[in-house]
Amino acid sequence: MTDSAPIEDVPIGGDGIRLGQFLKFAGLLDSGGNVKEAIIDGYVTVNGEVDRRRGRQLQLGDVVAFEGRRVRVSP
């Protein structure tokens, strides 16, 4: 993953969303099983740091990265 990857804004229609839900909603992963595995294995970062909590509550402006794609939680 490179920090020079463009950031895509993904509107969630609210103030917050859980990390696992957001990965599927943003189209980064397609199933709950894949989400769980990617997070536990440390392949997902939030604001540049690995986070292994699928239930982490994301806030507006958080940037989630997986396999070279970066997406920002937006209203």
Biopython code that builds the backbone (N, CA, C, O; Angstrom):
import numpy as np
from Bio.PDB.StructureBuilder import StructureBuilder

atoms = [
    (1, "MET", "N", (0.849, -1.184, 0.000)),
    (1, "MET", "CA", (0.000, 0.000, 0.000)),
    (1, "MET", "C", (0.882, 1.230, 0.000)),
    (1, "MET", "O", (1.895, 1.288, 0.697)),
    (2, "THR", "N", (0.492, 2.193, -0.775)),
    (2, "THR", "CA", (1.262, 3.430, -0.847)),
    (2, "THR", "C", (0.404, 4.603, -0.407)),
    (2, "THR", "O", (-0.795, 4.649, -0.682)),
    (3, "ASP", "N", (1.027, 5.544, 0.274)),
    (3, "ASP", "CA", (0.290, 6.714, 0.745)),
    (3, "ASP", "C", (-0.075, 7.650, -0.396)),
    (3, "ASP", "O", (-0.859, 8.579, -0.200)),
    (4, "SER", "N", (0.482, 7.423, -1.594)),
    (4, "SER", "CA", (0.176, 8.299, -2.714)),
    (4, "SER", "C", (-1.078, 7.849, -3.464)),
    (4, "SER", "O", (-1.499, 8.509, -4.415)),
    (5, "ALA", "N", (-1.680, 6.731, -3.046)),
    (5, "ALA", "CA", (-2.918, 6.281, -3.676)),
    (5, "ALA", "C", (-4.001, 7.327, -3.439)),
    (5, "ALA", "O", (-4.111, 7.882, -2.346)),
    (6, "PRO", "N", (-4.803, 7.592, -4.475)),
    (6, "PRO", "CA", (-5.881, 8.566, -4.277)),
    (6, "PRO", "C", (-6.876, 8.072, -3.242)),
    (6, "PRO", "O", (-7.063, 6.869, -3.060)),
    (7, "ILE", "N", (-7.505, 9.016, -2.572)),
    (7, "ILE", "CA", (-8.511, 8.672, -1.559)),
    (7, "ILE", "C", (-9.892, 8.846, -2.174)),
    (7, "ILE", "O", (-10.217, 9.901, -2.718)),
    (8, "GLU", "N", (-10.692, 7.802, -2.079)),
    (8, "GLU", "CA", (-12.072, 7.861, -2.556)),
    (8, "GLU", "C", (-12.976, 8.177, -1.372)),
    (8, "GLU", "O", (-12.841, 7.573, -0.308)),
    (9, "ASP", "N", (-13.892, 9.115, -1.549)),
    (9, "ASP", "CA", (-14.873, 9.410, -0.503)),
    (9, "ASP", "C", (-16.053, 8.458, -0.643)),
    (9, "ASP", "O", (-16.592, 8.283, -1.737)),
    (10, "VAL", "N", (-16.454, 7.843, 0.470)),
    (10, "VAL", "CA", (-17.600, 6.934, 0.478)),
    (10, "VAL", "C", (-18.623, 7.461, 1.481)),
    (10, "VAL", "O", (-18.428, 7.340, 2.690)),
    (11, "PRO", "N", (-19.719, 8.049, 0.980)),
    (11, "PRO", "CA", (-20.744, 8.573, 1.881)),
    (11, "PRO", "C", (-21.499, 7.453, 2.576)),
    (11, "PRO", "O", (-21.924, 6.489, 1.940)),
    (12, "ILE", "N", (-21.663, 7.589, 3.896)),
    (12, "ILE", "CA", (-22.336, 6.549, 4.665)),
    (12, "ILE", "C", (-23.737, 6.956, 5.115)),
    (12, "ILE", "O", (-24.489, 6.121, 5.617)),
    (13, "GLY", "N", (-24.088, 8.206, 4.944)),
    (13, "GLY", "CA", (-25.436, 8.651, 5.297)),
    (13, "GLY", "C", (-25.687, 8.748, 6.787)),
    (13, "GLY", "O", (-26.834, 8.681, 7.229)),
    (14, "GLY", "N", (-24.635, 8.905, 7.565)),
    (14, "GLY", "CA", (-24.788, 9.037, 9.011)),
    (14, "GLY", "C", (-23.494, 9.537, 9.613)),
    (14, "GLY", "O", (-22.633, 10.062, 8.908)),
    (15, "ASP", "N", (-23.355, 9.371, 10.936)),
    (15, "ASP", "CA", (-22.171, 9.879, 11.618)),
    (15, "ASP", "C", (-21.079, 8.833, 11.814)),
    (15, "ASP", "O", (-19.911, 9.185, 11.980)),
    (16, "GLY", "N", (-21.445, 7.556, 11.796)),
    (16, "GLY", "CA", (-20.455, 6.516, 12.051)),
    (16, "GLY", "C", (-20.883, 5.178, 11.492)),
    (16, "GLY", "O", (-22.053, 4.968, 11.173)),
    (17, "ILE", "N", (-19.910, 4.262, 11.374)),
    (17, "ILE", "CA", (-20.162, 2.922, 10.856)),
    (17, "ILE", "C", (-19.049, 2.021, 11.378)),
    (17, "ILE", "O", (-17.935, 2.492, 11.608)),
    (18, "ARG", "N", (-19.329, 0.752, 11.566)),
    (18, "ARG", "CA", (-18.301, -0.181, 12.027)),
    (18, "ARG", "C", (-17.363, -0.543, 10.879)),
    (18, "ARG", "O", (-17.761, -0.568, 9.714)),
    (19, "LEU", "N", (-16.114, -0.821, 11.232)),
    (19, "LEU", "CA", (-15.077, -1.114, 10.235)),
    (19, "LEU", "C", (-15.489, -2.260, 9.312)),
    (19, "LEU", "O", (-15.373, -2.138, 8.092)),
    (20, "GLY", "N", (-15.964, -3.364, 9.872)),
    (20, "GLY", "CA", (-16.359, -4.508, 9.052)),
    (20, "GLY", "C", (-17.459, -4.163, 8.065)),
    (20, "GLY", "O", (-17.413, -4.573, 6.906)),
    (21, "GLN", "N", (-18.445, -3.410, 8.523)),
    (21, "GLN", "CA", (-19.547, -2.996, 7.654)),
    (21, "GLN", "C", (-19.035, -2.077, 6.551)),
    (21, "GLN", "O", (-19.441, -2.196, 5.395)),
    (22, "PHE", "N", (-18.138, -1.158, 6.917)),
    (22, "PHE", "CA", (-17.641, -0.182, 5.950)),
    (22, "PHE", "C", (-16.835, -0.853, 4.843)),
    (22, "PHE", "O", (-16.933, -0.452, 3.683)),
    (23, "LEU", "N", (-16.053, -1.852, 5.174)),
    (23, "LEU", "CA", (-15.261, -2.550, 4.146)),
    (23, "LEU", "C", (-16.160, -3.159, 3.081)),
    (23, "LEU", "O", (-15.833, -3.117, 1.894)),
    (24, "LYS", "N", (-17.283, -3.720, 3.493)),
    (24, "LYS", "CA", (-18.226, -4.284, 2.519)),
    (24, "LYS", "C", (-18.968, -3.161, 1.795)),
    (24, "LYS", "O", (-19.117, -3.202, 0.574)),
    (25, "PHE", "N", (-19.429, -2.166, 2.540)),
    (25, "PHE", "CA", (-20.197, -1.058, 1.962)),
    (25, "PHE", "C", (-19.393, -0.314, 0.898)),
    (25, "PHE", "O", (-19.935, 0.090, -0.131)),
    (26, "ALA", "N", (-18.092, -0.136, 1.154)),
    (26, "ALA", "CA", (-17.227, 0.601, 0.228)),
    (26, "ALA", "C", (-16.774, -0.264, -0.945)),
    (26, "ALA", "O", (-16.142, 0.233, -1.877)),
    (27, "GLY", "N", (-17.094, -1.557, -0.899)),
    (27, "GLY", "CA", (-16.723, -2.443, -1.991)),
    (27, "GLY", "C", (-15.289, -2.942, -1.935)),
    (27, "GLY", "O", (-14.776, -3.465, -2.925)),
    (28, "LEU", "N", (-14.633, -2.787, -0.784)),
    (28, "LEU", "CA", (-13.258, -3.264, -0.661)),
    (28, "LEU", "C", (-13.220, -4.783, -0.504)),
    (28, "LEU", "O", (-12.285, -5.438, -0.966)),
    (29, "LEU", "N", (-14.225, -5.331, 0.142)),
    (29, "LEU", "CA", (-14.360, -6.785, 0.308)),
    (29, "LEU", "C", (-15.821, -7.140, 0.110)),
    (29, "LEU", "O", (-16.703, -6.301, 0.291)),
    (30, "ASP", "N", (-16.078, -8.407, -0.267)),
    (30, "ASP", "CA", (-17.453, -8.746, -0.625)),
    (30, "ASP", "C", (-18.186, -9.643, 0.359)),
    (30, "ASP", "O", (-19.391, -9.846, 0.209)),
    (31, "SER", "N", (-17.507, -10.187, 1.358)),
    (31, "SER", "CA", (-18.211, -11.047, 2.301)),
    (31, "SER", "C", (-17.701, -10.842, 3.723)),
    (31, "SER", "O", (-16.576, -10.391, 3.944)),
    (32, "GLY", "N", (-18.547, -11.181, 4.667)),
    (32, "GLY", "CA", (-18.173, -11.049, 6.069)),
    (32, "GLY", "C", (-16.977, -11.900, 6.437)),
    (32, "GLY", "O", (-16.145, -11.492, 7.247)),
    (33, "GLY", "N", (-16.884, -13.087, 5.843)),
    (33, "GLY", "CA", (-15.745, -13.960, 6.104)),
    (33, "GLY", "C", (-14.441, -13.358, 5.631)),
    (33, "GLY", "O", (-13.428, -13.414, 6.329)),
    (34, "ASN", "N", (-14.470, -12.777, 4.433)),
    (34, "ASN", "CA", (-13.273, -12.113, 3.900)),
    (34, "ASN", "C", (-12.887, -10.909, 4.736)),
    (34, "ASN", "O", (-11.704, -10.659, 4.966)),
    (35, "VAL", "N", (-13.887, -10.163, 5.193)),
    (35, "VAL", "CA", (-13.638, -8.997, 6.036)),
    (35, "VAL", "C", (-12.950, -9.426, 7.330)),
    (35, "VAL", "O", (-11.930, -8.857, 7.718)),
    (36, "LYS", "N", (-13.514, -10.427, 7.988)),
    (36, "LYS", "CA", (-12.958, -10.904, 9.256)),
    (36, "LYS", "C", (-11.505, -11.340, 9.076)),
    (36, "LYS", "O", (-10.642, -10.964, 9.870)),
    (37, "GLU", "N", (-11.231, -12.124, 8.045)),
    (37, "GLU", "CA", (-9.882, -12.628, 7.795)),
    (37, "GLU", "C", (-8.896, -11.490, 7.510)),
    (37, "GLU", "O", (-7.794, -11.476, 8.058)),
    (38, "ALA", "N", (-9.285, -10.540, 6.659)),
    (38, "ALA", "CA", (-8.397, -9.428, 6.304)),
    (38, "ALA", "C", (-8.058, -8.578, 7.524)),
    (38, "ALA", "O", (-6.915, -8.151, 7.690)),
    (39, "ILE", "N", (-9.050, -8.334, 8.377)),
    (39, "ILE", "CA", (-8.827, -7.513, 9.568)),
    (39, "ILE", "C", (-7.938, -8.248, 10.564)),
    (39, "ILE", "O", (-6.964, -7.683, 11.061)),
    (40, "ILE", "N", (-8.266, -9.503, 10.857)),
    (40, "ILE", "CA", (-7.485, -10.272, 11.824)),
    (40, "ILE", "C", (-6.037, -10.440, 11.362)),
    (40, "ILE", "O", (-5.115, -10.389, 12.176)),
    (41, "ASP", "N", (-5.835, -10.639, 10.056)),
    (41, "ASP", "CA", (-4.488, -10.835, 9.517)),
    (41, "ASP", "C", (-3.691, -9.535, 9.390)),
    (41, "ASP", "O", (-2.523, -9.563, 9.001)),
    (42, "GLY", "N", (-4.314, -8.393, 9.717)),
    (42, "GLY", "CA", (-3.595, -7.124, 9.727)),
    (42, "GLY", "C", (-3.430, -6.459, 8.371)),
    (42, "GLY", "O", (-2.526, -5.646, 8.183)),
    (43, "TYR", "N", (-4.305, -6.801, 7.418)),
    (43, "TYR", "CA", (-4.209, -6.218, 6.075)),
    (43, "TYR", "C", (-4.973, -4.905, 5.932)),
    (43, "TYR", "O", (-4.892, -4.255, 4.890)),
    (44, "VAL", "N", (-5.711, -4.508, 6.964)),
    (44, "VAL", "CA", (-6.533, -3.303, 6.902)),
    (44, "VAL", "C", (-5.933, -2.247, 7.822)),
    (44, "VAL", "O", (-5.578, -2.536, 8.964)),
    (45, "THR", "N", (-5.822, -1.013, 7.313)),
    (45, "THR", "CA", (-5.372, 0.081, 8.171)),
    (45, "THR", "C", (-6.469, 1.133, 8.278)),
    (45, "THR", "O", (-7.268, 1.326, 7.361)),
    (46, "VAL", "N", (-6.482, 1.802, 9.423)),
    (46, "VAL", "CA", (-7.379, 2.930, 9.659)),
    (46, "VAL", "C", (-6.486, 4.103, 10.036)),
    (46, "VAL", "O", (-5.753, 4.053, 11.023)),
    (47, "ASN", "N", (-6.560, 5.156, 9.236)),
    (47, "ASN", "CA", (-5.726, 6.342, 9.452)),
    (47, "ASN", "C", (-4.246, 5.977, 9.539)),
    (47, "ASN", "O", (-3.505, 6.537, 10.346)),
    (48, "GLY", "N", (-3.825, 5.026, 8.694)),
    (48, "GLY", "CA", (-2.414, 4.665, 8.587)),
    (48, "GLY", "C", (-1.922, 3.627, 9.575)),
    (48, "GLY", "O", (-0.746, 3.264, 9.542)),
    (49, "GLU", "N", (-2.790, 3.133, 10.458)),
    (49, "GLU", "CA", (-2.370, 2.147, 11.450)),
    (49, "GLU", "C", (-3.224, 0.894, 11.361)),
    (49, "GLU", "O", (-4.438, 0.975, 11.175)),
    (50, "VAL", "N", (-2.588, -0.268, 11.494)),
    (50, "VAL", "CA", (-3.317, -1.534, 11.480)),
    (50, "VAL", "C", (-4.302, -1.562, 12.641)),
    (50, "VAL", "O", (-3.964, -1.217, 13.773)),
    (51, "ASP", "N", (-5.523, -1.979, 12.339)),
    (51, "ASP", "CA", (-6.540, -2.129, 13.378)),
    (51, "ASP", "C", (-7.193, -3.485, 13.187)),
    (51, "ASP", "O", (-7.754, -3.759, 12.126)),
    (52, "ARG", "N", (-7.127, -4.331, 14.196)),
    (52, "ARG", "CA", (-7.652, -5.690, 14.100)),
    (52, "ARG", "C", (-9.019, -5.846, 14.760)),
    (52, "ARG", "O", (-9.412, -6.954, 15.125)),
    (53, "ARG", "N", (-9.740, -4.742, 14.912)),
    (53, "ARG", "CA", (-11.074, -4.785, 15.540)),
    (53, "ARG", "C", (-12.147, -4.568, 14.476)),
    (53, "ARG", "O", (-12.345, -3.452, 13.995)),
    (54, "ARG", "N", (-12.832, -5.643, 14.119)),
    (54, "ARG", "CA", (-13.874, -5.556, 13.099)),
    (54, "ARG", "C", (-14.992, -4.609, 13.533)),
    (54, "ARG", "O", (-15.617, -3.960, 12.694)),
    (55, "GLY", "N", (-15.244, -4.529, 14.841)),
    (55, "GLY", "CA", (-16.313, -3.687, 15.358)),
    (55, "GLY", "C", (-15.896, -2.265, 15.662)),
    (55, "GLY", "O", (-16.681, -1.501, 16.224)),
    (56, "ARG", "N", (-14.667, -1.889, 15.302)),
    (56, "ARG", "CA", (-14.219, -0.515, 15.565)),
    (56, "ARG", "C", (-15.197, 0.472, 14.934)),
    (56, "ARG", "O", (-15.579, 0.329, 13.773)),
    (57, "GLN", "N", (-15.591, 1.459, 15.704)),
    (57, "GLN", "CA", (-16.512, 2.474, 15.206)),
    (57, "GLN", "C", (-15.726, 3.532, 14.446)),
    (57, "GLN", "O", (-14.900, 4.232, 15.031)),
    (58, "LEU", "N", (-15.976, 3.652, 13.152)),
    (58, "LEU", "CA", (-15.325, 4.676, 12.339)),
    (58, "LEU", "C", (-16.107, 5.975, 12.442)),
    (58, "LEU", "O", (-17.323, 5.970, 12.637)),
    (59, "GLN", "N", (-15.400, 7.074, 12.310)),
    (59, "GLN", "CA", (-16.015, 8.395, 12.343)),
    (59, "GLN", "C", (-15.817, 9.066, 10.991)),
    (59, "GLN", "O", (-14.983, 8.634, 10.195)),
    (60, "LEU", "N", (-16.573, 10.109, 10.736)),
    (60, "LEU", "CA", (-16.412, 10.867, 9.497)),
    (60, "LEU", "C", (-14.966, 11.347, 9.381)),
    (60, "LEU", "O", (-14.402, 11.861, 10.347)),
    (61, "GLY", "N", (-14.377, 11.183, 8.218)),
    (61, "GLY", "CA", (-13.006, 11.614, 7.980)),
    (61, "GLY", "C", (-11.974, 10.518, 8.140)),
    (61, "GLY", "O", (-10.838, 10.681, 7.694)),
    (62, "ASP", "N", (-12.339, 9.387, 8.773)),
    (62, "ASP", "CA", (-11.389, 8.274, 8.895)),
    (62, "ASP", "C", (-11.069, 7.718, 7.511)),
    (62, "ASP", "O", (-11.942, 7.636, 6.647)),
    (63, "VAL", "N", (-9.802, 7.337, 7.310)),
    (63, "VAL", "CA", (-9.362, 6.766, 6.035)),
    (63, "VAL", "C", (-9.004, 5.302, 6.259)),
    (63, "VAL", "O", (-8.152, 4.973, 7.083)),
    (64, "VAL", "N", (-9.671, 4.433, 5.508)),
    (64, "VAL", "CA", (-9.461, 2.989, 5.595)),
    (64, "VAL", "C", (-8.735, 2.547, 4.333)),
    (64, "VAL", "O", (-9.097, 2.948, 3.227)),
    (65, "ALA", "N", (-7.700, 1.711, 4.506)),
    (65, "ALA", "CA", (-6.939, 1.238, 3.355)),
    (65, "ALA", "C", (-6.876, -0.283, 3.346)),
    (65, "ALA", "O", (-6.764, -0.930, 4.388)),
    (66, "PHE", "N", (-6.953, -0.837, 2.127)),
    (66, "PHE", "CA", (-6.838, -2.280, 1.922)),
    (66, "PHE", "C", (-6.398, -2.521, 0.489)),
    (66, "PHE", "O", (-7.018, -2.025, -0.452)),
    (67, "GLU", "N", (-5.323, -3.286, 0.327)),
    (67, "GLU", "CA", (-4.794, -3.671, -0.988)),
    (67, "GLU", "C", (-4.644, -2.492, -1.946)),
    (67, "GLU", "O", (-5.073, -2.559, -3.097)),
    (68, "GLY", "N", (-4.038, -1.423, -1.465)),
    (68, "GLY", "CA", (-3.728, -0.288, -2.333)),
    (68, "GLY", "C", (-4.851, 0.702, -2.535)),
    (68, "GLY", "O", (-4.644, 1.737, -3.168)),
    (69, "ARG", "N", (-6.031, 0.421, -2.022)),
    (69, "ARG", "CA", (-7.142, 1.376, -2.132)),
    (69, "ARG", "C", (-7.322, 2.082, -0.808)),
    (69, "ARG", "O", (-7.224, 1.471, 0.256)),
    (70, "ARG", "N", (-7.588, 3.378, -0.882)),
    (70, "ARG", "CA", (-7.857, 4.172, 0.310)),
    (70, "ARG", "C", (-9.212, 4.816, 0.163)),
    (70, "ARG", "O", (-9.499, 5.458, -0.847)),
    (71, "VAL", "N", (-10.054, 4.644, 1.182)),
    (71, "VAL", "CA", (-11.403, 5.224, 1.153)),
    (71, "VAL", "C", (-11.632, 5.987, 2.446)),
    (71, "VAL", "O", (-11.210, 5.564, 3.522)),
    (72, "ARG", "N", (-12.314, 7.125, 2.318)),
    (72, "ARG", "CA", (-12.579, 7.992, 3.474)),
    (72, "ARG", "C", (-14.057, 7.961, 3.799)),
    (72, "ARG", "O", (-14.904, 8.045, 2.910)),
    (73, "VAL", "N", (-14.358, 7.839, 5.076)),
    (73, "VAL", "CA", (-15.740, 7.880, 5.548)),
    (73, "VAL", "C", (-16.228, 9.322, 5.403)),
    (73, "VAL", "O", (-15.663, 10.241, 5.997)),
    (74, "SER", "N", (-17.283, 9.509, 4.611)),
    (74, "SER", "CA", (-17.804, 10.870, 4.419)),
    (74, "SER", "C", (-19.308, 10.884, 4.672)),
    (74, "SER", "O", (-19.970, 9.847, 4.617)),
    (75, "PRO", "N", (-19.841, 12.087, 4.952)),
    (75, "PRO", "CA", (-21.279, 12.176, 5.287)),
    (75, "PRO", "C", (-22.179, 11.929, 4.086)),
    (75, "PRO", "O", (-23.403, 11.971, 4.213)),
]
sb = StructureBuilder()
sb.init_structure("model")
sb.init_model(0)
sb.init_chain("A")
sb.init_seg("    ")
for serial, (resi, resn, name, xyz) in enumerate(atoms, 1):
    if name == "N":
        sb.init_residue(resn, " ", resi, " ")
    sb.init_atom(name, np.array(xyz, "f"), 0.0, 1.0, " ", f" {name:<3s}", serial, name[0])
structure = sb.get_structure()
